[in-house]
Amino acid sequence: MPGGIAELVLDSFMPTYQQENCRDYRVSASRGTRRAVRGAARVRRALCSSLTGLALLCLAPHGAVAEAIEPGEVQVSTPVYQLPADVEWPDERWEYHFSWSGIPVGRLSIEAGREPAGSDDPGDDVSDGDQRQHLTVRVLGTTNSVIDLLWKYRLDARGVVAVRPFSPREFIIDETERRKDKFTHIRFDADRNVHSIRRKNDKTREYRFAGGNTFDLLSTVFLVLNLDYVLGDEFYVDTFTGTSRYLVTVSVDAKEDTLAAGVSVPAWRLSVYTHELTDPEEDGKHRETILWVSRDKPRRLLAARSRTFVGAVEVNLDAVVPAGDPTRVPE
């Protein structure tokens, strides 16, 4: 789901964000060059991103040709957020359908649940029962049979997150696009050092760097979903996709009802903006993703809408079922 890329100044730093009782956040990047625009490729990536988008919210890379800095060269500082003590992690699956500019595109499911951490995980403290819990997440996506005739896409993403303190452990995503495969694997050690491998066709890219307060895509989603909201709040997350890093800004805009699974549900409306940090562009293209998150706990993502350069992507919740339930919502 392509998202908002706000303006970054080349060979300089991003405008400073200021928030009451919170320090400044600055991002610096260098050696950036203006991206080449490829219209046809962008249309294709918009469709691809509509599937991946529920997992990465609005962080889809745009596939342009430009010189970029390494992920480990990014300099960014973001707050360390602590999740509320009453966060609930029920074992369940969320079923969605999504469309592009009103055209049905496919289906997506997100399944999450808690399980004890393995004894070989160096990041777990055996003296802390909560810290020995992991949140496991799996996301499956597919285009429908009609879209498959023109452009077939499949997504399988898996993630593991330590619950307390909330921190990423592992993120794996397999994508198949018109018979072309892409594989990404990111691991975080106990000190949040990052090791990532991206394989696409016959090319492999590998990175190692000190991640600090960096998150992967799925851990970003579940962090944002479970924070305590106050109208007007803004949250900032440093998110790594496997090859690129983004500063994700989430604004709490309103309380309103939205339709989910056929019923009206009280929700929070959030706006999500992204700044690409590893490949800044001189003339930024600003886009926005709107999320509706249930006000009641456990928190669920009810709907999402993203404005892109080629139309609008909409994602809507159809059903919530127990994890492991083989039942699928009919097309």
Buried (B, 14 or more C-beta within 10 A) or exposed (E): BBBBBBBBEEEEBBEEBEBEEEEEBEBBBEBBBEBEEBEEBBBBBBBBBBBBBBBBBBBBBBEBEBEBBEBEBBEBEBEEBEBEEEBEBEEBBBBBBBBBEEEBBBBBBBBBBBEEBEEEBEBBEEEEEEBBBBBBBBBBBBBBEEBBEEBBBBBBBBBBBBBBEBBBBBBBBBBBBEEEEBBBBBBBEEEBBBBBBBBBEEEEEEBEBEBBBBBBBBBBBBBBBBBEBEEEBEBBBBBBBBBBBBBBBBBBBEEEEBBBBEEEBEBBBBBBBBBBBBBBBEEBBEBBBBBBBBBEEBBBBBBBBBBBBBBBBBBBBBBBBEEEEEEEBEE
